[in-house]
Amino acid sequence: PAELSLPRPPGLDPDARLLVVRLDEIDGATRLRLVAAVRHADGRLVSDLAPSGTDLSFDGVTTAGRYLFVRTTNPPAFASGRTLDPSGSATGGVLVTCALLPVASLSRADGTYVAAFSWGGARLDAIDIVRRDTGGADIAATGPGQVVTVDLSLAAEPPRVVSVDPADGQQNVPVTAPIVVRFSEPVAANTGAPAGVI
Protein backbone atom coordinates (compact mmCIF):
# COMPACT_ATOMS: atom_id res chain seq x y z
CA PRO A 1 0.00 0.00 0.00
CA ALA A 2 1.02 3.59 -0.62
CA GLU A 3 1.83 5.94 2.27
CA LEU A 4 0.03 9.27 2.58
CA SER A 5 1.75 12.17 4.27
CA LEU A 6 1.21 15.90 4.66
CA PRO A 7 2.58 18.69 6.87
CA ARG A 8 0.89 18.88 10.27
CA PRO A 9 -1.45 21.90 10.18
CA PRO A 10 -0.42 24.78 12.47
CA GLY A 11 -2.17 24.61 15.82
CA LEU A 12 -2.94 20.88 15.59
CA ASP A 13 -1.99 19.14 18.83
CA PRO A 14 0.92 16.75 18.10
CA ASP A 15 -0.93 14.14 20.20
CA ALA A 16 -4.21 14.49 18.25
CA ARG A 17 -5.59 11.16 17.07
CA LEU A 18 -6.64 11.19 13.42
CA LEU A 19 -7.83 8.66 10.86
CA VAL A 20 -7.32 8.26 7.13
CA VAL A 21 -10.55 7.54 5.24
CA ARG A 22 -11.47 7.09 1.60
CA LEU A 23 -14.76 8.27 0.10
CA ASP A 24 -16.41 5.05 -1.14
CA GLU A 25 -19.80 4.08 -2.53
CA ILE A 26 -20.91 1.22 -0.28
CA ASP A 27 -24.42 -0.20 -0.13
CA GLY A 28 -25.95 2.67 -2.08
CA ALA A 29 -24.40 5.52 -0.07
CA THR A 30 -21.18 7.55 -0.07
CA ARG A 31 -19.30 6.61 3.10
CA LEU A 32 -16.07 7.50 4.85
CA ARG A 33 -14.27 4.14 4.74
CA LEU A 34 -11.50 3.63 7.29
CA VAL A 35 -8.17 2.76 5.65
CA ALA A 36 -5.47 3.72 8.20
CA ALA A 37 -4.61 5.32 11.50
CA VAL A 38 -2.32 8.37 11.58
CA ARG A 39 1.03 8.87 13.29
CA HIS A 40 2.86 12.16 13.83
CA ALA A 41 6.44 12.11 12.51
CA ASP A 42 8.82 15.07 12.12
CA GLY A 43 6.04 17.64 11.86
CA ARG A 44 4.04 15.56 9.41
CA LEU A 45 0.87 13.44 9.48
CA VAL A 46 1.58 9.98 8.07
CA SER A 47 -0.80 7.12 7.32
CA ASP A 48 -0.09 4.20 9.66
CA LEU A 49 -1.13 0.63 8.76
CA ALA A 50 0.09 -1.02 11.96
CA PRO A 51 0.03 1.41 14.93
CA SER A 52 2.72 0.60 17.48
CA GLY A 53 1.51 -1.12 20.64
CA THR A 54 -1.41 -2.79 18.82
CA ASP A 55 -1.94 -5.84 16.63
CA LEU A 56 -4.12 -3.82 14.23
CA SER A 57 -3.61 -4.15 10.49
CA PHE A 58 -5.33 -1.61 8.23
CA ASP A 59 -5.86 -2.03 4.48
CA GLY A 60 -4.15 1.26 3.64
CA VAL A 61 -4.08 3.11 0.34
CA THR A 62 -4.44 0.42 -2.31
CA THR A 63 -6.45 2.15 -5.03
CA ALA A 64 -7.00 5.56 -6.56
CA GLY A 65 -9.62 7.64 -4.80
CA ARG A 66 -10.36 10.64 -2.60
CA TYR A 67 -8.59 10.30 0.75
CA LEU A 68 -9.03 12.48 3.81
CA PHE A 69 -7.20 12.92 7.09
CA VAL A 70 -10.02 13.32 9.63
CA ARG A 71 -10.09 14.30 13.26
CA THR A 72 -13.09 13.17 15.26
CA THR A 73 -14.71 15.17 18.04
CA ASN A 74 -14.20 12.29 20.45
CA PRO A 75 -10.84 10.52 19.94
CA PRO A 76 -11.42 7.05 18.47
CA ALA A 77 -10.90 3.61 19.90
CA PHE A 78 -10.80 0.53 17.66
CA ALA A 79 -12.61 -2.77 17.35
CA SER A 80 -11.23 -5.75 15.49
CA GLY A 81 -12.32 -9.31 14.96
CA ARG A 82 -14.24 -11.32 12.39
CA THR A 83 -17.67 -11.06 10.80
CA LEU A 84 -19.51 -14.38 10.98
CA ASP A 85 -22.39 -15.54 8.80
CA PRO A 86 -25.49 -17.20 10.35
CA SER A 87 -23.74 -20.61 10.30
CA GLY A 88 -20.77 -19.21 12.26
CA SER A 89 -18.32 -19.17 9.33
CA ALA A 90 -16.16 -16.13 8.66
CA THR A 91 -17.56 -14.02 5.82
CA GLY A 92 -16.34 -10.93 3.98
CA GLY A 93 -18.14 -7.99 2.43
CA VAL A 94 -19.85 -7.01 5.67
CA LEU A 95 -20.35 -3.30 6.33
CA VAL A 96 -19.46 -2.36 9.92
CA THR A 97 -20.62 1.00 11.29
CA CYS A 98 -21.03 2.90 14.55
CA ALA A 99 -23.85 5.44 14.82
CA LEU A 100 -21.71 7.72 17.02
CA LEU A 101 -18.84 7.92 14.52
CA PRO A 102 -19.64 8.17 10.79
CA VAL A 103 -16.66 6.09 9.65
CA ALA A 104 -17.42 2.73 8.01
CA SER A 105 -15.40 -0.45 7.57
CA LEU A 106 -15.82 -3.38 5.22
CA SER A 107 -14.70 -6.83 6.30
CA ARG A 108 -12.06 -8.57 4.18
CA ALA A 109 -12.61 -11.84 2.27
CA ASP A 110 -11.40 -13.81 5.33
CA GLY A 111 -13.96 -12.02 7.54
CA THR A 112 -11.48 -9.86 9.47
CA TYR A 113 -12.28 -6.21 10.06
CA VAL A 114 -10.97 -3.13 11.87
CA ALA A 115 -13.47 -0.44 12.84
CA ALA A 116 -13.23 2.88 14.66
CA PHE A 117 -15.70 3.98 17.31
CA SER A 118 -16.01 6.78 19.87
CA TRP A 119 -14.36 5.51 23.02
CA GLY A 120 -16.65 4.87 25.93
CA GLY A 121 -19.76 2.83 25.18
CA ALA A 122 -20.90 2.30 21.60
CA ARG A 123 -22.79 -0.09 19.35
CA LEU A 124 -21.28 -1.64 16.25
CA ASP A 125 -23.78 -2.62 13.56
CA ALA A 126 -22.99 -5.07 10.77
CA ILE A 127 -24.83 -5.87 7.54
CA ASP A 128 -23.90 -8.26 4.75
CA ILE A 129 -24.34 -5.97 1.75
CA VAL A 130 -25.37 -8.86 -0.53
CA ARG A 131 -27.46 -11.22 1.63
CA ARG A 132 -28.73 -8.43 3.95
CA ASP A 133 -28.05 -10.52 7.08
CA THR A 134 -27.53 -8.25 10.09
CA GLY A 135 -25.91 -8.31 13.50
CA GLY A 136 -23.92 -6.20 15.91
CA ALA A 137 -22.47 -5.87 19.38
CA ASP A 138 -22.34 -3.39 22.24
CA ILE A 139 -18.73 -2.52 23.04
CA ALA A 140 -16.82 -0.28 25.42
CA ALA A 141 -13.32 1.18 25.59
CA THR A 142 -11.84 2.99 28.57
CA GLY A 143 -9.64 5.32 26.56
CA PRO A 144 -8.72 6.57 23.08
CA GLY A 145 -6.64 4.23 20.94
CA GLN A 146 -7.70 1.19 22.94
CA VAL A 147 -8.37 -1.95 20.86
CA VAL A 148 -11.39 -4.12 21.68
CA THR A 149 -11.62 -7.57 20.12
CA VAL A 150 -15.14 -8.63 19.17
CA ASP A 151 -16.54 -10.99 16.56
CA LEU A 152 -19.77 -9.81 14.94
CA SER A 153 -22.30 -12.61 14.37
CA LEU A 154 -24.95 -12.10 11.71
CA ALA A 155 -28.49 -13.44 11.85
CA ALA A 156 -30.33 -14.48 8.69
CA GLU A 157 -32.61 -11.74 7.41
CA PRO A 158 -35.26 -13.22 5.07
CA PRO A 159 -36.45 -11.20 2.08
CA ARG A 160 -39.38 -8.84 2.69
CA VAL A 161 -42.12 -7.92 0.24
CA VAL A 162 -41.74 -4.21 -0.52
CA SER A 163 -44.49 -3.83 -3.13
CA VAL A 164 -47.15 -5.76 -5.04
CA ASP A 165 -48.66 -4.71 -8.35
CA PRO A 166 -51.59 -4.67 -8.82
CA ALA A 167 -52.18 -3.41 -5.29
CA ASP A 168 -54.44 -5.22 -2.84
CA GLY A 169 -58.06 -4.23 -3.49
CA GLN A 170 -57.34 -2.67 -6.88
CA GLN A 171 -60.35 -2.97 -9.19
CA ASN A 172 -60.82 -3.40 -12.94
CA VAL A 173 -57.48 -5.18 -13.37
CA PRO A 174 -57.34 -7.11 -16.68
CA VAL A 175 -57.10 -10.86 -16.17
CA THR A 176 -54.00 -10.87 -18.36
CA ALA A 177 -52.17 -8.26 -16.25
CA PRO A 178 -48.99 -9.67 -14.70
CA ILE A 179 -48.70 -9.86 -10.93
CA VAL A 180 -45.38 -8.31 -9.87
CA VAL A 181 -44.01 -8.82 -6.37
CA ARG A 182 -40.88 -6.84 -5.43
CA PHE A 183 -38.65 -8.08 -2.61
CA SER A 184 -36.05 -6.34 -0.46
CA GLU A 185 -33.31 -8.46 -2.05
CA PRO A 186 -32.85 -10.72 -5.09
CA VAL A 187 -34.81 -13.98 -4.87
CA ALA A 188 -34.15 -17.08 -6.98
CA ALA A 189 -36.83 -17.66 -9.59
CA ASN A 190 -39.40 -20.40 -8.93
CA THR A 191 -38.66 -20.58 -5.18
CA GLY A 192 -41.54 -18.47 -3.86
CA ALA A 193 -44.59 -20.70 -4.15
CA PRO A 194 -45.36 -24.41 -4.07
CA ALA A 195 -46.90 -26.01 -7.17
CA GLY A 196 -50.57 -25.29 -7.61
CA VAL A 197 -50.59 -21.93 -5.78
CA ILE A 198 -51.75 -19.02 -7.91
RAPE-V849456 format. One record per run of one state. SS is the DSSP state (hx for helix, st for strand, lp for the rest). FROM is the first residue (numbers start at 1). LEN is the number of residues. If there is no record, write none. Layout:
BEGIN
ss=<SS SS>
from=<FROM FROM>
len=<LEN LEN>
END
This chain:
BEGIN
ss=<lp st lp st lp st lp st lp st lp st lp st lp st lp st lp st lp st lp st lp st lp st lp st lp st lp st lp st lp>
from=<1 2 3 5 8 18 27 29 42 44 49 61 62 67 72 76 85 90 91 94 99 101 107 112 119 120 129 134 142 147 150 152 156 161 166 180 184>
len=<1 1 2 3 10 9 2 13 2 5 12 1 5 5 4 9 5 1 3 5 2 6 5 7 1 9 5 8 5 3 2 4 5 5 14 4 15>
END
